[in-house]
Amino acid sequence: MVQFRGVLIGLWLLGAVAAYIFAQQQHVPPGVAVPVALAFLLELTLFLGMGRLNPPNLWVLIVSALVPYLLYAVPTATFQPAHFLRLTALVATGAFWLRITRNRYGAQWLFLLFIGAVVLAKLFKTIYPQPFPDLRVDALGQLMWFRLAITAWLLDGPRRPAGFGFLPSYKEWKTGLLAFALFLPVGVLLVWTTRFATFQLSPGFWWKGPGTFLGIFLVVALFEEFFFRGVVLEALRKPWGDAAALFVSSLLFGFVHLWFRDFPNTRFALLAASAGLFYGGAYLVAGSIRAAMVAHALVVALWRVVLA
């Protein structure tokens, strides 16, 4: 717990510095920058506390999902009762779904479909309006939604995915790095043949690469590997075997990426499905979603710094 508190203190210090630099560069007024930064830091604290600071019941989870929204929306005068009611309805539905439908056939898969549909529909863009031009606060809603989905599953789901957590072991690092290295020539070939993007080194790659890796690893990779490998792939292994489970879960992973930017983004879906085979392979070898998270974050970090 002492180590976790140290991480949180470091997070708040680094977050405050990053928010200040961003506000200065983008000329965001303090009346907007401060509440938005506080809302993100609070949500990140709750997100990183999953597994350590699990709420005692789903009512607490619902309240914790609404507080960051209020923290940013009320001071920036973007609060609207209709948006708040929509958010409350979504959060309550997601929080209570598993408990209400526990032991009913198919309820767990319907829960996953509901969680994914909300993300793909990009509902948080309307619920979380921008308090300042080009200040994307809907990411706050997505971060909250990821936390709610994972925490609800941990509280009321059938099992905890193997390797859930933020600190990979040596074996998980090694397996994730190997999966990344094996995917690299496949990914380069697919990018080149599908003309997905051009190869161009991004300015500031020396800090953007590590920063992207850390952000993707802690949030996006954790959420996606939790469900696609830790839940879907694992559930399919027993009736279908490892190979079929890996293939089907990777197809599903690629399918949800059809909605990336412009639908249907078939090229990105193909890349995601192909990468999913290697993420899933890392999970099967290490028996842990953290190995898949390492491979996942490395792929995205490299993509962000070398593809235009």
C-alpha positions as CSV (number, residue, x, y, z in Angstrom):
1,M,0.0,0.0,0.0
2,V,2.9,2.4,0.8
3,Q,4.3,1.7,-2.7
4,F,0.9,2.4,-4.3
5,R,0.6,5.7,-2.4
6,G,4.0,6.7,-3.8
7,V,2.8,5.9,-7.3
8,L,-0.3,8.1,-6.8
9,I,1.8,11.0,-5.4
10,G,4.1,10.7,-8.4
11,L,1.0,10.6,-10.7
12,W,-0.5,13.7,-9.3
13,L,2.8,15.6,-9.5
14,L,3.5,14.6,-13.0
15,G,-0.1,15.2,-14.0
16,A,-0.1,18.7,-12.5
17,V,3.1,19.5,-14.4
18,A,1.8,18.1,-17.7
19,A,-1.5,19.9,-17.3
20,Y,0.3,23.2,-16.7
21,I,2.5,22.8,-19.7
22,F,-0.5,21.8,-21.9
23,A,-2.6,24.7,-20.7
24,Q,0.3,27.2,-21.4
25,Q,0.9,25.8,-24.9
26,Q,-2.8,25.7,-25.8
27,H,-3.7,29.0,-23.9
28,V,-6.4,27.2,-21.9
29,P,-7.7,29.5,-19.1
30,P,-7.1,28.4,-15.5
31,G,-10.9,28.3,-14.9
32,V,-11.0,25.4,-17.4
33,A,-7.6,23.8,-17.0
34,V,-7.8,23.3,-13.3
35,P,-11.1,21.5,-13.0
36,V,-10.4,19.4,-16.1
37,A,-7.0,18.4,-14.7
38,L,-8.5,17.5,-11.3
39,A,-11.2,15.4,-12.9
40,F,-8.7,13.4,-15.0
41,L,-6.3,12.9,-12.0
42,L,-9.2,11.7,-9.8
43,E,-10.3,9.3,-12.5
44,L,-6.8,8.0,-13.1
45,T,-6.5,7.5,-9.3
46,L,-9.7,5.4,-9.3
47,F,-8.6,3.5,-12.4
48,L,-5.2,2.6,-11.0
49,G,-6.8,1.6,-7.7
50,M,-8.8,-1.2,-9.3
51,G,-8.0,-4.4,-7.4
52,R,-6.7,-2.4,-4.4
53,L,-9.5,0.2,-3.8
54,N,-12.4,-1.8,-5.1
55,P,-15.7,-0.2,-4.0
56,P,-17.6,-2.2,-1.4
57,N,-20.8,-2.2,-3.5
58,L,-22.1,-1.1,-6.9
59,W,-23.8,2.1,-5.5
60,V,-20.3,3.4,-4.6
61,L,-19.1,2.5,-8.1
62,I,-21.9,4.5,-9.6
63,V,-21.2,7.6,-7.5
64,S,-17.5,7.3,-8.2
65,A,-18.3,7.3,-12.0
66,L,-20.3,10.5,-11.7
67,V,-18.1,12.6,-9.5
68,P,-15.3,13.3,-12.1
69,Y,-17.9,14.4,-14.6
70,L,-19.4,16.8,-12.1
71,L,-15.9,18.0,-11.0
72,Y,-15.2,19.2,-14.6
73,A,-18.6,20.1,-15.9
74,V,-20.0,22.3,-13.1
75,P,-17.0,24.7,-12.8
76,T,-16.7,25.0,-16.6
77,A,-20.4,25.7,-17.2
78,T,-20.8,22.7,-19.5
79,F,-23.1,20.8,-17.1
80,Q,-26.5,19.9,-18.6
81,P,-29.2,18.0,-16.8
82,A,-30.0,15.9,-19.8
83,H,-26.4,14.8,-20.3
84,F,-26.1,14.0,-16.6
85,L,-29.2,11.8,-16.7
86,R,-27.9,10.0,-19.8
87,L,-24.6,9.4,-18.1
88,T,-26.4,8.2,-14.9
89,A,-28.5,5.8,-16.8
90,L,-25.5,4.3,-18.7
91,V,-23.5,4.0,-15.5
92,A,-26.3,2.4,-13.5
93,T,-27.0,-0.1,-16.3
94,G,-23.4,-1.1,-16.7
95,A,-22.9,-1.3,-12.9
96,F,-25.9,-3.5,-12.1
97,W,-26.1,-5.6,-15.3
98,L,-24.1,-8.6,-14.0
99,R,-25.7,-8.6,-10.6
100,I,-29.2,-8.4,-11.8
101,T,-28.7,-11.1,-14.5
102,R,-26.3,-13.3,-12.5
103,N,-26.6,-17.0,-13.3
104,R,-28.7,-16.3,-16.4
105,Y,-27.4,-17.9,-19.6
106,G,-25.7,-15.4,-22.0
107,A,-25.9,-12.4,-19.6
108,Q,-22.2,-12.1,-19.4
109,W,-21.8,-11.9,-23.2
110,L,-24.6,-9.4,-23.4
111,F,-22.8,-7.3,-20.8
112,L,-19.7,-7.3,-23.0
113,L,-21.7,-6.4,-26.1
114,F,-23.3,-3.5,-24.2
115,I,-20.0,-2.2,-22.9
116,G,-18.5,-2.4,-26.4
117,A,-21.5,-0.8,-28.1
118,V,-21.3,2.3,-25.9
119,V,-17.6,2.7,-26.8
120,L,-18.2,2.2,-30.5
121,A,-21.2,4.6,-30.6
122,K,-18.9,7.3,-29.2
123,L,-21.7,8.5,-26.8
124,F,-19.3,10.3,-24.5
125,K,-18.5,12.9,-27.2
126,T,-22.0,14.3,-26.6
127,I,-22.2,13.7,-22.9
128,Y,-18.8,15.3,-22.2
129,P,-18.9,18.6,-24.2
130,Q,-15.7,20.5,-24.8
131,P,-15.2,23.4,-22.4
132,F,-12.5,24.8,-24.7
133,P,-11.7,24.3,-28.4
134,D,-9.8,21.1,-29.1
135,L,-9.9,20.0,-25.5
136,R,-11.1,16.4,-25.7
137,V,-12.7,15.7,-22.4
138,D,-14.7,12.7,-23.7
139,A,-11.6,10.7,-23.0
140,L,-12.5,11.2,-19.3
141,G,-15.8,9.4,-20.1
142,Q,-14.0,6.5,-21.8
143,L,-11.6,6.1,-19.0
144,M,-14.5,6.0,-16.5
145,W,-16.3,3.5,-18.7
146,F,-13.3,1.2,-18.9
147,R,-12.9,1.3,-15.1
148,L,-16.6,0.6,-14.6
149,A,-16.7,-2.3,-16.9
150,I,-13.6,-4.0,-15.4
151,T,-14.7,-3.3,-11.8
152,A,-18.2,-4.6,-12.4
153,W,-16.7,-7.7,-13.8
154,L,-14.3,-8.2,-10.9
155,L,-17.2,-7.7,-8.4
156,D,-19.8,-9.8,-10.1
157,G,-18.2,-11.7,-13.0
158,P,-17.5,-15.4,-13.0
159,R,-13.7,-15.2,-12.6
160,R,-10.7,-12.8,-12.4
161,P,-8.6,-12.9,-15.6
162,A,-5.1,-14.3,-15.0
163,G,-2.5,-11.7,-14.6
164,F,-4.7,-8.8,-13.9
165,G,-2.6,-5.9,-12.7
166,F,-0.1,-3.2,-13.8
167,L,3.3,-4.6,-13.0
168,P,4.6,-7.3,-15.4
169,S,7.0,-10.0,-14.2
170,Y,10.2,-10.8,-16.0
171,K,8.5,-13.7,-17.8
172,E,5.6,-11.4,-18.9
173,W,8.0,-8.7,-20.2
174,K,10.0,-11.4,-22.1
175,T,6.9,-13.0,-23.6
176,G,5.4,-9.7,-24.5
177,L,8.6,-8.5,-26.2
178,L,8.9,-11.7,-28.1
179,A,5.3,-11.4,-29.4
180,F,6.0,-7.9,-30.4
181,A,9.2,-8.9,-32.3
182,L,7.4,-11.7,-34.1
183,F,4.5,-9.4,-35.1
184,L,6.8,-6.6,-36.3
185,P,7.6,-8.1,-39.8
186,V,4.0,-9.1,-40.3
187,G,2.8,-5.6,-39.3
188,V,5.2,-3.9,-41.6
189,L,4.2,-6.1,-44.5
190,L,0.5,-5.5,-43.9
191,V,1.0,-1.7,-43.6
192,W,2.9,-1.7,-46.9
193,T,0.6,-3.9,-48.9
194,T,-2.6,-2.3,-47.7
195,R,-1.2,1.2,-47.8
196,F,-2.6,1.8,-44.4
197,A,-0.1,4.6,-43.8
198,T,3.3,5.9,-44.8
199,F,6.4,5.4,-42.7
200,Q,7.6,8.7,-41.2
201,L,9.3,9.3,-37.9
202,S,7.2,11.5,-35.7
203,P,8.7,14.7,-34.2
204,G,9.5,14.2,-30.6
205,F,9.6,10.4,-31.0
206,W,12.1,10.1,-28.1
207,W,9.5,11.2,-25.6
208,K,6.3,10.3,-27.5
209,G,7.2,6.7,-27.8
210,P,7.7,6.0,-24.1
211,G,4.8,8.2,-23.1
212,T,2.5,6.4,-25.6
213,F,3.6,3.0,-24.3
214,L,2.9,3.9,-20.7
215,G,-0.5,5.5,-21.5
216,I,-1.6,2.6,-23.7
217,F,-0.3,-0.1,-21.3
218,L,-2.1,1.4,-18.2
219,V,-5.4,2.1,-19.9
220,V,-6.3,0.8,-23.4
221,A,-4.2,-2.3,-23.4
222,L,-5.4,-3.2,-19.9
223,F,-9.1,-2.8,-20.9
224,E,-8.9,-4.6,-24.2
225,E,-6.6,-7.4,-23.1
226,F,-8.8,-7.9,-19.9
227,F,-11.8,-8.7,-22.0
228,F,-10.5,-10.0,-25.4
229,R,-7.9,-12.3,-24.0
230,G,-8.7,-12.7,-20.3
231,V,-12.4,-13.2,-20.8
232,V,-13.3,-14.1,-24.4
233,L,-10.2,-16.1,-25.4
234,E,-10.2,-17.9,-22.0
235,A,-13.9,-18.7,-22.2
236,L,-13.5,-20.3,-25.7
237,R,-10.5,-22.4,-24.8
238,K,-12.3,-25.2,-23.0
239,P,-15.0,-25.9,-25.7
240,W,-12.9,-25.1,-28.8
241,G,-9.3,-25.5,-27.9
242,D,-6.5,-23.0,-27.9
243,A,-6.0,-22.5,-31.7
244,A,-9.7,-21.9,-32.4
245,A,-10.1,-19.7,-29.4
246,L,-7.1,-17.6,-30.4
247,F,-8.4,-17.3,-34.0
248,V,-12.0,-16.3,-33.1
249,S,-11.0,-13.9,-30.3
250,S,-8.6,-12.2,-32.7
251,L,-11.3,-11.9,-35.4
252,L,-13.6,-10.2,-32.8
253,F,-10.8,-7.9,-31.8
254,G,-10.3,-6.9,-35.4
255,F,-14.0,-6.5,-35.9
256,V,-14.4,-3.8,-33.2
257,H,-11.7,-1.8,-34.9
258,L,-13.8,-1.4,-38.0
259,W,-15.2,1.7,-36.2
260,F,-11.8,3.3,-35.8
261,R,-12.1,6.8,-37.3
262,D,-14.1,6.2,-40.5
263,F,-16.4,3.1,-40.7
264,P,-15.7,0.6,-42.1
265,N,-11.9,0.8,-41.6
266,T,-11.2,-2.6,-43.0
267,R,-7.4,-2.0,-43.2
268,F,-7.1,-1.2,-39.6
269,A,-9.4,-4.1,-38.7
270,L,-7.1,-6.5,-40.6
271,L,-4.1,-5.1,-38.8
272,A,-5.8,-5.3,-35.4
273,A,-6.9,-8.9,-36.0
274,S,-3.4,-9.9,-37.1
275,A,-1.9,-8.3,-34.0
276,G,-4.5,-10.0,-31.9
277,L,-3.1,-13.3,-32.8
278,F,0.2,-12.3,-31.3
279,Y,-1.3,-10.7,-28.2
280,G,-3.3,-13.8,-27.7
281,G,-0.2,-16.0,-28.2
282,A,1.6,-14.0,-25.5
283,Y,-1.4,-14.6,-23.2
284,L,-1.4,-18.3,-23.8
285,V,2.4,-18.7,-23.4
286,A,2.6,-16.6,-20.2
287,G,-0.8,-17.4,-18.8
288,S,-1.3,-13.7,-18.1
289,I,-2.9,-10.7,-19.7
290,R,0.1,-8.5,-18.7
291,A,2.2,-10.3,-21.3
292,A,-0.4,-9.4,-23.9
293,M,-0.5,-5.8,-22.6
294,V,3.2,-5.4,-23.1
295,A,3.0,-6.6,-26.7
296,H,-0.1,-4.5,-27.3
297,A,1.4,-1.3,-25.9
298,L,4.7,-1.7,-27.8
299,V,2.8,-2.1,-31.1
300,V,0.7,1.0,-30.6
301,A,3.7,3.0,-29.4
302,L,5.7,2.1,-32.4
303,W,2.7,2.8,-34.7
304,R,2.3,6.3,-33.2
305,V,5.9,7.3,-33.8
306,V,6.7,5.8,-37.2
307,L,3.5,5.9,-39.2
308,A,2.0,9.1,-40.6
